[in-house]
Amino acid sequence: MILILVALKKELSVKDLPDHHIHYTGVGKINASIKTIEVIKDYSPTLIINYGTAGSLNDTLKGLVEVNRFFQRDMDATSLGFNIGQTPFDVIEEINFGNGGFSCGTGDSFVIQAPKLKTDLVDMEA
């Protein structure tokens, strides 16, 4: 079974894809994480698609894009000697699903100016 996770109904309605399993997470990484665990537990999907709205920091991007690298956009422990986006004492600096695609900085704050972390896109649920 393939599931599609999306934050809000206004981003993708069940009516748009009536033959697909769409689940709404709500806004933010914590809500998305909780819903992801629930659908994995309840449905054991073979694939989960994270679909939604993202802000582009790359002027060449338009429309639907595939993202394969994810970073913590709002993690800033640079005062402790860590890189921007690096979670202290965590060995994972990025989640990488392979070659191709684009990068996304995910965070729990709305982006009103370009973040310090350089990525192609920004969102709040990846």
TAZIMO-V105025 format. One record per residue. PHI is phi in whole degrees, -180 to 180 (NA if undefined). Layout:
phi = (PHI/PHI)
This chain:
phi = (NA/-105/-114/-114/-105/-146/-66/-130/-60/-70/-81/-162/-90/-59/-65/-69/-136/-64/-94/-116/-93/-108/-129/-102/-98/86/-85/105/-66/-67/-61/-64/-65/-62/-65/-62/-62/-62/-71/-64/-64/-80/-121/46/-67/-85/-153/-120/-106/-93/-115/171/-89/-136/-89/-92/-106/-115/-62/-87/-88/-149/73/-81/-129/-95/-112/-123/-127/-127/-132/-78/-70/-101/-89/-132/-115/-63/-67/-98/94/-91/-74/-59/88/-89/-81/-53/64/-111/-79/-92/-99/-152/-103/-128/-101/117/-77/81/74/-126/-107/-134/-96/-102/-159/-108/-136/-73/-92/-114/-149/-55/-73/-64/-73/-88/-140/-77/-136/-132/-152/-129/-129/-66)
